[in-house]
Amino acid sequence: MVSKIKVSHILVEKQSQALRILDELLGGGNFKELARRHSTCPSGKRGGDLGFFGRGRMVKEFERAAWALKVGEISKPVRTQFGYHIIKKTGER
């Protein structure tokens, strides 16, 4: 059973920004590069990498979307009190 997941994310202020970035990703854009360029989260400097975490560590909207993804999948924009996140699951253990 999976006890921790590893994700990267791109955090932006507006849904329209998130949708533009998602279009770039779906068109073959590099997630790490786009995170470094656009993310307002400090993790953007690391390509959006948040590392491994277990349940109960992130806000519920983010956590629900992140745990629902398969490794390698990218979410649609997820709204939280921090803004709009595009989440990519990169690992499980």
N, C-alpha and C positions, 0 to 999 in steps of 0.2 A: 504494500500500500504506500502511496506517495505521502510523505510527511512534509516535504518542502518543495517549493518551486523556485525557479530562477526566471526573472523577467527583466526586460528593458522597456523603457517607455519614453515617449515624447510628450511633454506637457506644454500646452499653449493656452492662451487666454480665451480665444474665440473659437466657436464651432466651425466657422468658415475656414479658419487657418487649419484646423485639424483635418477637415475634409480635403483640403488642397494637398496636405502632406500625405494623407492616406492614398490619394490618387497617384502621387509620385511613387509611393512604395509599391502599389499594385502594378505600376508601370515599370518596375524593376529598380527603383531607387534604393540606395544603400541606407539601411536603418540607422547605423551608427553615425554616418555622415549627416543625415537629416536631423538626428538628435543633437549632434554638436552644433549644428547651424541654427536650429529653431527652438529647442527646448528651453523653457524658463527655469527648469529644475536644476539644482547643482549637479545632478547625475548626468546632465547633458554633456558635460566635459568628458565623461567616461563612455560616451556613446549611448547614454540612457540606462546603463547597467545598474540595476538595484540589488544584484546578488540574490542569494537564496534566502527565503523566509518561509515561515510556517503560517498557518491560519491564525487570524486575529491580530496580525501585525500592521495591516493597512486599512484604510477606510473601506467601509463595506461595499460600496459600488465598485471600487477598484479591485478589491479582493474577489468579489463574485465574478467579474469579467476575467481576471487573470487565471483563476482556478478552472474556469470553463474551457480555456483554450487548450489545444493540443500543442506539443512542442513544435516550434517553427511557425505556428499560426500567429496572425496579427489581428487585433480587435478592431471593430469600428470605434469611433470616438466614444469615450466613456466620460460622463460629466461627474465631477466631484466638487467639493467646496474650493478646490485649488485651481480648477479650470477643466480643460478637456485633455484627456490622455489617449494616446494610441499605445497599446500594450502589445509586446511581442514576448511570447513564452519561449525561453531558450533552454530550459532544462527542468528536470525533476529528479528527486531522490527520496 
